[in-house]
Amino acid sequence: MGQGTVALCHSSDHSVGFVRIRLCRMRIFSFHLVETTLTTTVGALFRPPTKDVVAGLHHAECMAAMTLGAPIFSAARMQLRNLAVFAAWESTEALDAYLADTKLGRQLSAGWHVRLELLRRWGRFSEFDDFQPTVEGIDPDQPVVAVTLARLKLPQVFRFVRWGKPVEEQVRDHPGTSLALAAIRPLRTFSTFSVWRSLREMTDMVHGKGSSPGAGHHAGAMLERDRKDFHHEFTTLRFRAISEHGIWMARRNIVPEP
């Protein structure tokens, strides 16, 4: 997916000027990944950007990247030199200004990020609850991006890991994902991020369809969560990618073309 500012703006007006103005004013999310220093990651974990300081920022979660399915006690479980940031913005202009005009923003712009339009939301996460879906539907064969975000109940951490790790491996190894990873901020914040070739493949995985080993892990974990919740807050967010920028682990064009 390229970086064009016009191609993915869904407007019936074909004026280029109008389309660009509309895109600039649209509320969006963004997910960022960058290889950086230990100092930068730790600083972002403990002093994340806030809406009180950053114009146009609604909320940001700064986390250390994590390999899905990695052994519990391993460096891959919390990668302090790989920073992940998930944020909601009042406009693309606000995101552009942050990336250009702030120290952390310039560091993030050296990595990779995708700009996202919300399609659906399940659960609740107080900092994002007033962002509503902006698209009514999507072709099941179109690519989608999924983000989960949770505040864990500390007494439930070991139970969460026991049920969650098989699901991590299921998502990581699924042929329908072009990128799948997790992110964490001690002690309670956990997130997953996955880019899917199609909505159909993602929903089939969620509901346990398919004959591959472990196909039912995700569905089983959801039933266990319903029985006794792991989280204080939890949300699953589904997005359409607006545009993709930069490089992550020597890869470009991570989001499949529609």
Secondary structure, 3 states (H helix, E strand, C coil): CCCCCCCCCCCCCCCHHHHHHHHHHCCEEEEEEEECCHHHHHHHHHCCCCCCCCCCEEEEEEEEEECCCCCCCCHHHCEEEEEEEEEEECCHHHHHHHHHHCHHHHHHHCCEEEEEEEEEEEEECHHHCCCCCCCCCCCCCCCEEEEEEEEECHHHHHHHHHHHHHHHHHHHHCCCEEEEEEEEECCCEEEEEEEECCHHHHHHHHCCCCCCCCCCHHHHHHHHHHHCCCEEEEEEEEEEEEEEEECECCECCCCCCC
